Amino acid sequence: MGNRFQTDNSRPHLLRRALSSVAVTGCGIALLLAGTYSVLTTSSKSQAESLKNAILRSAVSCYAFEGTYPESLSYLKEHYGVTWNEDKYVVDYEIIGANLMPSVTVIPVKAKIRN
């Protein structure tokens, strides 16, 4: 009968323990990276939706004060203070008519890869 407090220090046993530690750590890192990517993607979509809503609210304010929807995004920028990071988002603003709410589409721009 062996001593139950004695550890097995044989090479195969140590190698197995080391590899299992590396595998568990690798899985943990992979899960962390996947979670971070998910949060960033959700955050970007949420910010794009907030920008779209801000542009539409400004257009409605313009309609309420002036009687027509603004003809361009530059008018909203100049007179209603609408701003956004143009490196992060592309905004499409289409006028349908003076008395019809414009169509607004906000598209997040993918990060450029630097060389």
C-alpha positions in Angstrom: 0.0 0.0 0.0 1.4 3.4 -1.0 1.5 6.6 0.9 -1.6 8.6 0.0 0.2 11.9 0.6 3.0 11.1 -1.8 2.7 12.7 -5.3 3.4 11.1 -8.6 6.2 13.0 -10.2 6.6 10.8 -13.2 7.2 12.6 -16.6 4.0 11.4 -18.4 1.9 12.5 -15.4 3.5 16.0 -15.3 3.1 16.4 -19.1 -0.6 15.4 -18.9 -1.2 18.0 -16.2 0.6 20.7 -18.1 -1.2 20.0 -21.3 -4.6 20.0 -19.5 -3.8 23.3 -17.9 -2.8 24.8 -21.3 -6.1 23.5 -22.8 -8.3 24.9 -20.1 -6.5 28.3 -20.3 -6.9 28.3 -24.1 -10.6 27.6 -23.8 -11.0 30.4 -21.3 -9.2 32.9 -23.5 -11.3 31.8 -26.6 -14.5 32.3 -24.6 -13.3 35.7 -23.4 -12.5 36.9 -26.9 -15.9 35.6 -28.3 -17.7 37.5 -25.5 -15.8 40.7 -26.2 -16.5 40.5 -29.9 -20.2 40.0 -29.2 -20.4 43.0 -26.9 -18.6 45.2 -29.4 -20.9 44.2 -32.2 -24.0 44.8 -30.1 -22.7 48.1 -29.0 -22.0 49.3 -32.6 -25.5 48.3 -33.7 -27.0 50.1 -30.7 -25.0 53.3 -31.5 -26.1 53.2 -35.1 -29.7 52.9 -34.1 -29.3 55.8 -31.6 -27.7 57.9 -34.4 -30.6 57.2 -36.7 -33.1 58.1 -34.0 -31.3 61.4 -33.3 -31.3 62.3 -37.0 -35.0 61.5 -37.3 -35.9 63.5 -34.1 -34.0 66.5 -35.5 -35.8 66.2 -38.8 -39.2 66.1 -37.0 -38.1 69.2 -34.9 -37.3 71.0 -38.2 -40.7 70.0 -39.6 -42.4 71.3 -36.4 -40.5 74.7 -36.4 -40.2 75.3 -40.2 -43.1 73.4 -41.7 -40.9 71.2 -44.0 -38.4 68.5 -43.5 -34.8 69.4 -44.1 -33.5 68.9 -47.6 -30.1 67.6 -46.5 -28.0 66.3 -43.7 -25.8 69.4 -44.0 -28.9 71.5 -43.1 -29.4 69.4 -40.0 -25.8 69.7 -39.0 -25.7 73.4 -39.5 -29.1 74.4 -37.9 -29.9 71.5 -35.5 -26.4 70.5 -34.3 -26.5 66.9 -35.5 -23.0 65.4 -35.5 -21.5 61.9 -35.7 -18.1 60.3 -36.3 -18.0 60.0 -40.1 -15.1 57.5 -39.9 -17.4 55.1 -38.0 -20.8 55.6 -39.7 -22.1 56.2 -43.2 -25.5 58.0 -43.2 -27.9 57.9 -46.1 -30.6 60.6 -46.0 -33.2 60.5 -48.7 -35.9 63.1 -49.1 -39.2 61.7 -50.2 -41.1 65.1 -50.2 -41.4 68.3 -48.2 -44.2 66.9 -46.1 -43.1 63.3 -45.8 -40.6 62.0 -43.3 -37.2 61.3 -44.9 -35.7 57.9 -45.1 -32.5 57.5 -42.9 -30.1 54.6 -43.0 -27.0 54.4 -40.8 -24.4 51.8 -41.6 -21.4 51.1 -39.3 -18.1 51.2 -41.2 -15.8 48.3 -40.6 -12.4 49.2 -39.1 -9.6 49.6 -41.6 -6.7 47.3 -41.3 -3.4 49.2 -41.0 -0.3 47.9 -42.6 
